[in-house]
Amino acid sequence: MSEVKVNKISPRSGTGVQLGDSGDTITVPAGATLTGTQNISNTALVGSGQITINGSAVALGGSVTIATESRPTFSSITPSTIENTQTTCVIAGGSFVSTPLVTAINNSTGASVVADEVSFQSASQITAKFTLPVDGTYKLYIENPDGNAVQTGAVLTVSDAPAWVTAAGSLGTFAAGDTISTITITATNAVSFAKTSGTITTGLTLNTGVGSATITGTVSAGITSDTLFSFTVTATDAEGQTADRAFTIQVTVGANNSGQFN
């Protein structure tokens, strides 16, 4: 066996170097390294073996279409403001798979609360029951059984609804023509009040406020018979939650019998 030892073999400019002829075997001994760049065409690879991509067998020199995974999407939650008691919310979105895991994440503390119950209606709608004891705003984390998931921004608010302090019923008895300086009605967490049904005694006006409202004015002297006026006042908080309360005011004629409820 002939042996030639050189440090470098360089072809003439514009030519190439060929190692062996067709049918020859070129051996690289164990421990030796042959370094170079070789472009191999797909045609040359056909029949040479296969590789696996995402569970799909692909022949060398061949091709395969890889199925893409679908993440769930979120579009809305209704209602978006709830109290601390268990509440059912409808979540709309896309690519839901029966049945997702739904978690509420406090936007301030990062504390996570898994929904009490999740029901699957369709790929675009699920319902979740939440019991969230801490007021605040919450993100939602929705994860399909295959692990694909979406996390929203702060989309759910937990807040106490207005709570009436003033008892329902009579706010007093007044004579026609009486001037009322102040009747005060109060509800915690309320930022506004409005009469939503019925009639406040003719001549009196409801004045909204934060936390409380007042009724002032002069009872109309044109009332000619004893009359019970009934009406409902709705208290609304900053998140739009409401609470109603029914009240009455009695107007008498021919008697100076004024009263006031605070």
C-alpha positions, 0 to 999 in steps of 0.5 A: 500500500502506497502512502503519501503524507502532505499538509495540504492539497490545493487544486489549480484555480477554478478546478476541483480536487477529486478523491478516488474514482467510482467504486473506490472506498475512502476510509477515515480512520477512527479518531481522525476528522474529515472536515468540509462542506458538501451539498447533498441534493434531495434526490441523492437522499431518497431511500437513505432513511428517515427522520421523525418530526413532531411524531411524523416519519419523514423520508430523507429527501421527502416532505411532510405537512406539520399540523399546527396546534390551536390555542384558545382565544378570549373575547369577553366575559359576562357579567364582567363585575361580580360580588364575592358570592358564587357567580356564573359567568359566560366566557366567549372566545374561540378554539375551546376544547372540552373541558378547559381549566379556568383560573382567575388571577388577582391582578394585584397580588397574583393569587390564583383561584380555580373556577368552582365549575366549568361547563363546555357549550361550544368551541366559542363559549364556556361558562365558569362559576367563580367564588372570589372572596377578595375584591379587586380586578382579575385576569383569566387563564384558560387552558385546554386539555392539550396544554394550549392556553391563553391568559387575558388582561384584567377582565373581571372585577370583584366588588361589593354591590351597594348596600342600603342603610336606610330601611325600606318603607315610610320616609315620613308624613307631611302636610300639603304645603310643608317645606322639607329641609332634608330627608336623607337616604343612605347606601354604602358603596353607592356613587349615585342615586336615581328614582327609577319608578313611582312618584315622589311627592309632588314638589319634592326632588331627589338630589343624588350624592356619593354614599347618600342622597337627599329629598328636599322641596315644598310639598305641593299645596295643590294636593287636596286629599290624603295621599300615599306616594310610593317610589323606588330609588336605585343606588349604583356603585362605581362598577355599575352594580345596583341595588333598589329600595322602595319608599313611601311618603304620606301627605295629609290635608288639613293637618299640620303633622310634619315628620322627617326620616334621617 
